[in-house]
Amino acid sequence: MLLAGNCLMVNGQPGGAAANAPSKWEPDIQAFERMDRTNPPPQGAVLFLGSSSIRMWKTLAEDMDGIPTVRRGVGGSRIADSTALAERIVFPYKPRMIVFYAGDNDIAAKATPDEILADFKAFVQKIHAHSPDLPIAFISIKPSMARWERIDALRVANALVRHYCESGHGLKYIDVYTPMVGDDGKPLRELFESDLLHLNRAGYKLWTRLIRPQLESKNERSGELQNQGASDGLR
């Protein structure tokens, strides 16, 4: 089923694509294509796609042991970049599921929550136009002290995307925001590198505990996706 939505368009492309033209990421994409030629990844795997939080997840294969995965993260990329590059970093892998983390850099670039939702809708629409039954899991945008001044917009963006995912269409929302904050509502320092933005090993271990069960669940295998994480960090 194709998804309809009022997607923000800039020069005929989804919102963030004009700011981050695909050519900006050409060295990264060519590096992936070289790897694919020398060491072809498995088809029908779970594709982890998005920005630096995916790129830096070096232990992904180990953390998801027993679950075939492909990791394609481009540091600095925004949601619309994955949409623009889908022909090269999504479709060739014929994944059984996409686990998507992006939006962090959109927040940093001062995109509004409505723009973030529109760009995610455009991503889903493009993927489902090509593969209508492909499940997509959106990892909520994580909290971080490095971008704390944008926390209100981040919370609203998460809430909008969560609501959209709950509408169905083979979408899943995975809440990592709530487990990453303490009783004071601030991000847990022990989950981050010294830049207070990127995850350290403890952070990725937490993500593994939250995400892996969604890839192993009976409902996911049957295609009957259930949304996880009723909270979006609106505390």
C-alpha positions in Angstrom: 0.0 0.0 0.0 1.5 3.3 -1.0 1.5 6.0 1.7 0.1 9.4 1.1 1.2 12.5 3.0 1.8 16.2 2.7 5.6 15.9 2.2 7.6 19.0 2.3 9.2 19.6 -1.1 12.2 21.9 -1.9 13.1 22.2 -5.5 11.2 19.0 -6.2 12.9 17.0 -3.5 12.0 16.2 0.1 13.0 18.9 2.6 16.6 18.2 3.6 17.8 17.0 0.2 18.5 20.5 -1.2 20.7 21.3 1.7 22.6 18.0 1.5 22.9 17.2 -2.1 23.6 13.5 -2.7 27.0 14.4 -4.3 28.2 15.4 -0.8 28.0 11.8 0.2 29.6 10.3 -3.0 32.8 9.2 -1.3 30.9 7.3 1.3 28.5 5.7 -1.2 31.4 4.7 -3.5 33.1 3.1 -0.5 30.0 1.0 0.2 29.8 0.0 -3.4 33.5 -1.1 -3.4 32.8 -3.2 -0.3 29.8 -4.7 -1.9 31.9 -5.8 -4.9 34.7 -7.4 -2.8 32.5 -8.8 -0.1 28.9 -9.0 -1.1 26.5 -8.6 1.8 23.7 -11.1 2.4 20.4 -10.3 0.7 17.3 -10.5 2.9 19.1 -9.2 5.9 18.1 -6.4 8.3 19.4 -3.1 6.9 20.5 -0.6 9.5 20.4 2.7 7.8 21.0 6.3 8.7 23.5 8.8 10.1 26.6 8.5 12.3 24.9 6.5 15.1 24.6 3.7 12.6 28.0 4.4 11.0 29.8 4.2 14.4 28.0 1.0 15.5 31.1 -1.1 14.8 29.9 -4.0 16.9 26.5 -4.3 15.2 27.2 -7.7 13.6 28.3 -9.0 17.0 25.5 -7.4 18.9 22.9 -8.9 16.4 24.7 -12.3 16.3 22.4 -14.8 14.5 20.5 -12.0 12.7 22.0 -11.2 9.2 22.6 -7.4 9.1 23.9 -4.8 6.7 25.1 -1.5 8.2 25.0 1.6 6.0 25.4 4.8 8.0 26.6 8.1 6.6 27.9 10.6 9.2 26.2 14.0 9.0 23.4 12.8 6.8 19.7 13.8 7.2 16.5 11.9 6.6 16.1 13.2 3.1 19.6 12.0 2.1 18.6 8.4 2.7 15.6 9.0 0.5 17.6 10.5 -2.3 20.2 7.7 -2.1 17.8 4.8 -1.7 18.6 3.4 -5.1 22.2 2.8 -4.0 22.0 2.1 -0.3 18.7 0.4 0.2 17.2 -1.3 -2.9 20.4 -3.3 -4.0 20.4 -5.2 -0.6 16.8 -6.5 -0.9 16.4 -6.3 2.9 13.7 -8.0 4.9 13.5 -5.0 7.2 15.0 -1.5 7.6 16.0 -0.2 11.0 16.4 3.6 10.5 18.1 6.1 12.6 18.1 9.7 11.3 16.7 13.0 12.4 19.5 13.9 14.8 21.2 16.1 12.2 17.9 17.5 11.0 17.4 18.7 14.6 20.9 20.2 14.6 20.1 22.0 11.3 17.0 23.5 13.0 14.5 21.6 10.9 11.0 21.8 12.5 9.2 18.8 13.8 6.8 19.0 10.9 9.6 19.0 8.4 11.2 16.0 10.1 7.9 14.1 9.9 7.4 15.1 6.3 10.8 13.9 5.3 10.3 10.6 7.1 6.9 10.2 5.3 8.8 10.9 2.0 11.3 8.2 2.9 8.6 5.7 3.7 6.7 6.5 0.5 9.8 6.0 -1.7 10.7 2.7 0.0 7.1 1.3 -0.1 6.7 2.4 -3.8 9.5 0.0 -4.5 8.8 -2.6 -1.9 5.3 -2.2 -0.5 5.6 -4.9 2.2 9.0 -4.0 3.5 8.8 -3.2 7.3 10.5 -0.1 8.5 11.5 0.6 12.1 12.3 4.1 13.2 14.6 4.5 16.1 13.5 7.5 18.0 15.9 10.5 17.9 18.1 10.2 21.0 18.5 12.9 23.6 22.0 14.4 24.1 23.5 17.2 26.0 25.4 18.3 22.9 22.0 19.3 21.3 20.0 20.0 24.5 19.0 23.5 23.3 16.8 21.7 20.7 15.3 19.2 23.0 11.8 20.6 22.8 11.8 20.3 19.0 13.3 16.8 19.3 10.5 15.6 21.6 7.8 16.9 19.4 9.4 15.4 16.3 9.6 12.0 18.1 5.9 12.3 19.1 4.9 13.1 15.5 6.8 10.2 14.1 5.5 7.8 16.8 1.9 8.8 15.9 2.6 8.3 12.2 4.1 4.8 12.9 1.2 3.8 15.0 -1.1 4.5 12.0 0.2 1.2 10.6 1.6 0.7 7.1 4.2 -1.8 8.2 6.0 0.8 10.4 7.4 0.4 13.9 8.6 3.0 16.4 11.4 2.0 18.8 11.7 4.3 21.8 15.3 4.7 22.8 14.7 8.2 24.2 13.0 7.2 27.5 15.7 4.6 28.6 18.5 7.1 27.9 17.4 9.8 30.4 17.6 9.7 34.1 15.2 10.7 36.9 16.1 14.4 36.2 15.1 14.1 32.6 18.6 14.6 31.3 20.6 12.2 29.2 22.6 9.6 31.1 26.2 10.7 30.8 27.5 7.1 31.0 26.0 6.3 27.6 27.9 8.8 25.6 31.4 9.5 24.3 33.2 12.6 25.5 31.5 14.8 22.9 28.2 14.1 24.7 26.6 13.4 21.3 27.7 9.9 20.1 27.1 6.7 21.9 29.8 4.7 23.6 29.9 1.0 24.1 27.4 1.2 27.0 25.1 3.2 24.8 25.2 0.6 22.0 24.6 -2.2 24.6 21.4 -0.4 25.6 20.3 0.0 22.0 21.0 -3.7 21.4 18.7 -4.6 24.4 16.0 -2.3 23.0 16.2 -3.2 19.3 17.2 -6.8 19.0 14.0 -8.2 20.5 12.1 -6.3 17.7 14.0 -8.2 15.1 13.5 -11.6 16.8 9.8 -11.2 17.7 7.2 -13.6 16.4 5.1 -10.6 15.2 7.9 -9.1 13.2 8.6 -12.5 11.5 4.9 -12.8 10.6 4.8 -9.2 9.3 2.3 -8.1 12.0 4.4 -5.3 13.4 3.6 -3.9 16.8 4.8 -0.4 17.8 7.2 -0.3 20.7 7.6 2.6 23.1 4.5 4.4 24.0 6.7 7.2 25.4 8.4 9.7 23.1 10.2 11.6 25.8 7.5 14.2 26.4 8.2 14.4 30.1 
